[in-house]
Amino acid sequence: MKTTLSIIKADIGSIGGHIRPSRRLVDAVKDFISEKGKGIIHDFYVSHTGDDIAILFSHSLGTGNEKVHGLAWDAFVAGTKVAKEQGLYGAGQDLLKDSFSGNVRGMGPAVAEMEFEERPNEPFLFFAADKTDPGAYNLPLYLAFADPMYNAGLILSPSMNKGFRFVIMDVNYTEGDRVIELNAPEELYDIAALLRDNQRFVIEAIYSRNTGEIAASVSTTRLHNIAGKYTGKDDPVMLVRVQGAFPATGEVLAPFNIGHYVAGFMRGSHTGPLMPVKLNSTVSYFDGPPVVACHAFCVHHGKLTEPADAFDHPYWDWVRDRVARKATEMRQQGFSGAAMLPYGELEYGGIVEKMKVLENKFKVRQ
């Protein structure tokens, strides 16, 4: 059976600033999909990470389908109505266009989708991050799919011996989708050269070179490229198929123990470590730290199991303690140097206007 998985995510309102959406808001989104999704989707699941609501759809209509995207958009609009009634902060924040135009790409919500022929057992991981941008997944994906120090299957499993093909997007290019395809391991250094720049080059998808099948899909939306100003961090979602011709679940999760530094945190303008958190976690310290949750599923004939919380284990408590220390160390540096993002990433913030004023006050000493 050919199945499509679609994650569509948006920030449409939150309690107390950027903490989490209200139960009424989440219920409104669920109720809308339950009522209007009949005949369109096979199954769905709604969760939140920080203040972002993500909808996972299972259906047979292919990627970019107008009915599925329209269902998500209308559900977010229904949720926004509740957010406004409750006076939630940032009601409808990520809905950057006035009306739906056939596809939510370029309209604010983050989208990750993949279509495949179901295996007899089809396990996959659904990642949702908050207070960071799409490049946050670059390092974990590189390590999980191209580095045998993290993915032992690259050495031990014949089903992965040809490696993987990386599709990488230049997300700063706004005239269209500017992408490059590179193969691991032959072009490993070229992949690394691009992925070091998390703000510009982002993994969009990964494919098995043994089977040709899609292995991973990442949302690549950058909100400031749509709105023309800072409206919130991009808070990316990701789908990863696991086991068999793909990395094992543990091999995909392993790199998240690093708590690597990513863009985001307060006002989307700082550097902080990415913390693996339990499902439906909030954000807190300095509107952060940047967080990522992982929902593990199986899908069979289009029907989803309940999610298993991949980061709900004593091991990850230890990781969270380490990441908290890293976040505190970086925040002690305040606005200085690497603690705040470079000027080019702040171009839509108030600091631009401040710099224009200061520029005119400079004098060249004779």
C-alpha positions as CSV (number, residue, x, y, z in Angstrom):
1,M,0.0,0.0,0.0
2,K,1.3,3.5,-0.9
3,T,1.1,5.8,2.1
4,T,1.8,9.5,2.5
5,L,2.8,11.0,5.8
6,S,2.5,14.8,6.2
7,I,3.4,16.9,9.2
8,I,2.1,20.4,9.1
9,K,3.0,22.7,12.1
10,A,2.2,26.2,13.2
11,D,2.4,28.5,16.2
12,I,-1.2,29.9,16.5
13,G,-1.3,31.0,20.1
14,S,0.2,30.3,23.5
15,I,-0.4,30.8,27.2
16,G,1.8,33.2,29.2
17,G,4.0,34.3,26.2
18,H,5.8,31.4,24.5
19,I,5.0,28.5,27.0
20,R,2.5,26.2,25.4
21,P,-0.9,26.3,23.6
22,S,-4.1,26.0,25.7
23,R,-6.0,22.8,25.9
24,R,-9.0,24.5,24.3
25,L,-6.9,25.5,21.4
26,V,-5.4,22.0,20.9
27,D,-8.9,20.4,21.2
28,A,-10.3,22.8,18.7
29,V,-7.7,21.7,16.1
30,K,-8.4,18.0,16.9
31,D,-12.2,18.4,16.7
32,F,-12.0,20.3,13.4
33,I,-9.9,17.5,11.8
34,S,-12.1,14.8,13.2
35,E,-15.2,16.4,11.7
36,K,-13.8,17.6,8.4
37,G,-11.1,15.0,7.7
38,K,-13.5,12.2,6.8
39,G,-12.8,10.9,3.3
40,I,-9.5,12.8,3.0
41,I,-7.2,11.2,5.6
42,H,-6.7,7.7,7.0
43,D,-5.5,8.9,10.4
44,F,-4.1,11.8,12.3
45,Y,-2.3,12.8,15.5
46,V,-2.0,16.3,17.1
47,S,0.8,17.3,19.5
48,H,2.6,20.4,20.7
49,T,6.2,21.1,21.4
50,G,6.6,24.4,23.3
51,D,4.1,26.7,21.8
52,D,3.9,25.0,18.4
53,I,1.0,22.7,17.3
54,A,2.0,19.9,14.8
55,I,-0.5,17.7,12.9
56,L,0.6,14.4,11.6
57,F,-1.6,13.1,8.8
58,S,-1.6,9.6,7.2
59,H,-3.3,9.5,3.8
60,S,-3.0,8.3,0.2
61,L,-3.2,11.6,-1.7
62,G,0.6,12.2,-2.2
63,T,2.7,15.1,-1.1
64,G,1.6,18.7,-1.5
65,N,-2.1,17.6,-1.8
66,E,-4.5,20.6,-1.7
67,K,-7.1,18.8,0.3
68,V,-4.7,17.7,3.0
69,H,-3.0,21.1,3.2
70,G,-6.3,22.9,3.2
71,L,-7.6,20.7,6.0
72,A,-4.5,21.7,8.1
73,W,-4.9,25.4,7.2
74,D,-8.6,25.5,8.1
75,A,-7.8,23.6,11.4
76,F,-5.2,26.2,12.3
77,V,-7.7,29.0,11.4
78,A,-10.3,27.3,13.7
79,G,-7.6,27.1,16.5
80,T,-6.6,30.7,15.9
81,K,-10.3,31.7,16.5
82,V,-10.1,30.0,19.9
83,A,-6.7,31.6,20.6
84,K,-8.2,35.1,20.0
85,E,-11.2,34.3,22.1
86,Q,-8.9,33.3,25.0
87,G,-6.5,36.3,24.4
88,L,-3.6,33.9,23.9
89,Y,-0.2,35.5,22.9
90,G,0.7,35.4,19.2
91,A,-2.8,34.2,18.0
92,G,-2.4,33.1,14.4
93,Q,1.3,34.1,14.4
94,D,2.5,31.6,11.8
95,L,-0.4,32.1,9.4
96,L,1.3,34.7,7.3
97,K,-1.2,34.9,4.4
98,D,-4.8,36.0,4.5
99,S,-6.3,33.0,2.8
100,F,-5.4,29.5,1.7
101,S,-4.1,29.2,-1.9
102,G,-3.8,25.5,-2.5
103,N,-0.6,24.6,-0.5
104,V,0.6,25.8,2.8
105,R,4.2,26.0,1.7
106,G,5.3,29.6,1.7
107,M,2.3,30.6,3.9
108,G,3.9,30.2,7.3
109,P,3.4,26.7,8.5
110,A,6.3,24.2,8.5
111,V,5.8,21.1,6.3
112,A,7.6,17.8,6.1
113,E,6.1,15.0,3.9
114,M,7.1,11.7,2.3
115,E,5.3,9.1,0.2
116,F,6.4,5.5,0.1
117,E,5.2,1.9,-0.4
118,E,4.5,0.5,3.1
119,R,6.8,-2.2,4.3
120,P,5.2,-5.2,6.2
121,N,6.2,-3.2,9.3
122,E,6.8,0.5,8.8
123,P,8.4,2.3,11.8
124,F,9.2,6.0,11.6
125,L,10.1,8.9,13.8
126,F,8.4,12.3,13.9
127,F,10.6,15.1,15.3
128,A,9.3,18.5,16.3
129,A,11.6,21.3,17.5
130,D,10.8,24.7,19.0
131,K,12.9,27.9,19.3
132,T,15.3,27.0,16.5
133,D,15.5,26.8,12.7
134,P,15.6,24.0,10.1
135,G,19.4,23.8,10.2
136,A,19.2,22.3,13.7
137,Y,18.7,18.9,12.1
138,N,21.8,19.1,9.9
139,L,24.3,17.6,12.4
140,P,22.1,14.8,13.8
141,L,21.2,13.7,10.2
142,Y,24.8,13.9,9.0
143,L,25.9,11.7,11.9
144,A,23.0,9.3,11.7
145,F,23.2,8.7,7.9
146,A,26.9,9.2,7.1
147,D,29.1,8.6,10.1
148,P,29.8,5.0,11.2
149,M,30.8,6.3,14.6
150,Y,27.1,6.9,15.2
151,N,25.5,4.6,12.6
152,A,27.1,1.1,13.0
153,G,24.8,-0.1,10.3
154,L,27.0,1.6,7.7
155,I,29.6,-1.1,8.5
156,L,27.4,-4.0,9.7
157,S,24.4,-3.9,7.4
158,P,24.5,-4.9,3.7
159,S,21.3,-2.9,3.2
160,M,23.1,0.3,3.9
161,N,26.5,-0.4,2.2
162,K,26.0,2.0,-0.7
163,G,25.3,4.9,1.6
164,F,22.7,7.7,1.2
165,R,21.9,10.6,-1.1
166,F,21.5,14.0,0.6
167,V,19.3,16.7,-1.0
168,I,20.4,20.1,0.5
169,M,18.6,23.4,0.0
170,D,19.9,26.9,0.0
171,V,17.2,28.4,2.2
172,N,18.4,32.0,1.7
173,Y,17.5,31.8,-2.0
174,T,13.9,33.1,-2.3
175,E,13.3,32.9,-6.1
176,G,12.7,29.2,-6.0
177,D,14.0,25.9,-4.5
178,R,17.7,26.0,-5.0
179,V,19.0,22.5,-4.2
180,I,22.0,20.3,-4.6
181,E,22.2,16.4,-4.4
182,L,25.3,14.8,-3.0
183,N,26.2,11.2,-2.2
184,A,27.7,9.8,1.0
185,P,30.3,8.6,1.4
186,E,32.0,9.7,-1.9
187,E,31.1,13.4,-1.4
188,L,31.2,13.5,2.4
189,Y,33.5,16.5,2.6
190,D,31.3,18.5,0.2
191,I,28.3,17.6,2.3
192,A,30.1,18.7,5.5
193,A,31.3,22.0,3.8
194,L,27.7,23.0,3.2
195,L,26.1,21.7,6.4
196,R,28.5,23.7,8.7
197,D,26.4,26.7,7.7
198,N,23.1,25.9,9.4
199,Q,21.4,29.2,8.6
200,R,21.9,28.9,4.9
201,F,22.2,25.2,3.8
202,V,19.6,22.8,5.2
203,I,19.0,19.1,4.5
204,E,15.6,18.8,2.8
205,A,15.6,15.0,2.2
206,I,17.7,11.9,2.3
207,Y,17.3,8.8,0.1
208,S,18.7,5.3,0.4
209,R,21.2,4.5,-2.4
210,N,20.5,0.8,-1.9
211,T,16.8,1.0,-2.6
212,G,16.2,4.6,-3.9
213,E,13.5,5.0,-1.2
214,I,13.1,8.2,0.8
215,A,14.5,8.0,4.3
216,A,14.1,11.5,5.8
217,S,12.2,14.7,5.1
218,V,12.7,18.0,6.8
219,S,10.7,21.2,6.8
220,T,12.9,24.0,5.2
221,T,10.6,27.0,5.7
222,R,12.3,30.2,7.0
223,L,9.6,32.6,8.3
224,H,11.6,35.8,7.8
225,N,12.0,35.0,4.1
226,I,8.2,35.0,3.8
227,A,7.2,37.9,6.1
228,G,10.2,40.1,5.3
229,K,10.7,40.6,9.0
230,Y,11.2,38.6,12.2
231,T,7.9,36.9,13.1
232,G,9.2,34.0,15.2
233,K,11.7,31.2,14.8
234,D,11.0,28.5,12.2
235,D,10.6,25.6,14.6
236,P,11.2,22.7,12.1
237,V,9.6,19.3,11.9
238,M,11.1,16.1,10.5
239,L,10.1,12.6,9.4
240,V,12.7,9.7,9.5
241,R,12.0,6.1,8.4
242,V,14.0,3.6,10.5
243,Q,15.1,0.0,10.5
244,G,15.9,-2.3,7.5
245,A,17.5,-0.3,4.7
246,F,17.5,2.8,7.0
247,P,19.4,3.5,10.3
248,A,18.0,1.8,13.4
249,T,15.9,4.0,15.7
250,G,18.8,4.2,18.2
251,E,21.2,5.3,15.5
252,V,19.0,8.2,14.6
253,L,18.5,9.2,18.3
254,A,22.2,8.9,19.3
255,P,23.4,12.2,17.9
256,F,20.9,14.2,19.9
257,N,22.9,13.4,23.1
258,I,25.4,16.0,22.0
259,G,23.0,18.9,22.8
260,H,24.7,20.7,19.9
261,Y,24.5,24.5,19.6
262,V,21.8,25.9,17.3
263,A,20.3,29.2,16.4
264,G,17.1,30.3,18.3
265,F,16.5,30.7,22.0
266,M,15.0,34.2,23.0
267,R,13.6,36.3,20.1
268,G,15.2,33.7,17.8
269,S,18.4,35.7,18.1
270,H,20.7,33.7,20.2
271,T,22.8,30.5,20.3
272,G,21.8,27.6,22.6
273,P,22.1,23.8,22.9
274,L,19.3,21.7,21.5
275,M,17.6,19.8,24.4
276,P,15.8,16.5,23.7
277,V,12.6,16.7,25.7
278,K,9.5,14.5,26.5
279,L,6.4,14.8,24.4
280,N,4.2,17.9,24.8
281,S,6.9,19.7,26.8
282,T,6.9,23.5,27.3
283,V,9.7,26.0,26.9
284,S,10.8,28.2,29.8
285,Y,14.4,29.4,30.5
286,F,15.1,32.5,28.3
287,D,12.2,31.4,26.1
288,G,14.0,28.1,25.6
289,P,16.3,26.4,25.5
290,P,15.8,25.2,22.0
291,V,14.0,21.8,22.3
292,V,13.2,18.8,20.2
293,A,10.7,16.0,20.9
294,C,10.6,12.6,19.1
295,H,7.4,10.6,18.6
296,A,8.0,7.0,17.5
297,F,5.2,5.4,15.4
298,C,4.4,2.5,13.2
299,V,1.9,2.9,10.3
300,H,0.0,0.0,8.8
301,H,-2.5,0.3,6.0
302,G,-2.5,4.0,6.7
303,K,-3.4,3.6,10.4
304,L,-1.1,5.0,13.1
305,T,-0.2,3.4,16.3
306,E,-0.1,5.5,19.5
307,P,3.2,7.3,19.8
308,A,6.1,6.0,21.9
309,D,8.1,8.9,23.5
310,A,11.6,8.3,22.3
311,F,13.2,10.7,24.8
312,D,11.3,9.6,27.9
313,H,14.0,7.4,29.4
314,P,16.4,7.9,32.3
315,Y,19.3,8.2,29.9
316,W,17.9,11.4,28.4
317,D,17.4,12.8,31.9
318,W,21.2,12.8,32.2
319,V,21.5,14.4,28.8
320,R,19.0,17.1,29.7
321,D,21.1,17.9,32.8
322,R,24.2,18.3,30.7
323,V,22.4,20.4,28.1
324,A,21.0,22.7,30.8
325,R,24.5,23.3,32.0
326,K,25.6,24.1,28.5
327,A,22.7,26.5,28.1
328,T,23.5,28.3,31.3
329,E,27.2,28.6,30.4
330,M,26.3,30.2,27.0
331,R,23.7,32.5,28.5
332,Q,26.2,33.9,31.0
333,Q,27.9,35.5,28.0
334,G,24.7,37.5,27.3
335,F,24.8,39.5,24.0
336,S,28.6,39.1,23.5
337,G,30.1,37.2,20.6
338,A,28.9,33.7,19.8
339,A,26.1,33.9,22.4
340,M,24.1,36.1,20.0
341,L,23.6,35.3,16.4
342,P,25.7,37.2,13.8
343,Y,24.4,40.5,12.4
344,G,23.2,38.9,9.2
345,E,20.7,36.8,11.1
346,L,19.4,39.8,13.0
347,E,18.7,41.9,9.9
348,Y,14.9,41.9,10.5
349,G,15.2,42.9,14.2
350,G,15.2,46.3,15.9
351,I,19.0,46.3,16.0
352,V,19.0,47.2,12.3
353,E,17.3,50.5,13.0
354,K,19.6,51.1,15.9
355,M,22.7,50.5,13.7
356,K,21.4,52.9,11.1
357,V,21.2,55.7,13.7
358,L,24.7,54.8,15.1
359,E,26.2,54.7,11.6
360,N,25.5,58.4,11.0
361,K,27.2,59.3,14.3
362,F,30.5,57.7,13.3
363,K,33.3,60.1,12.3
364,V,36.6,59.4,10.6
365,R,39.4,60.8,12.7
366,Q,42.0,62.8,10.7
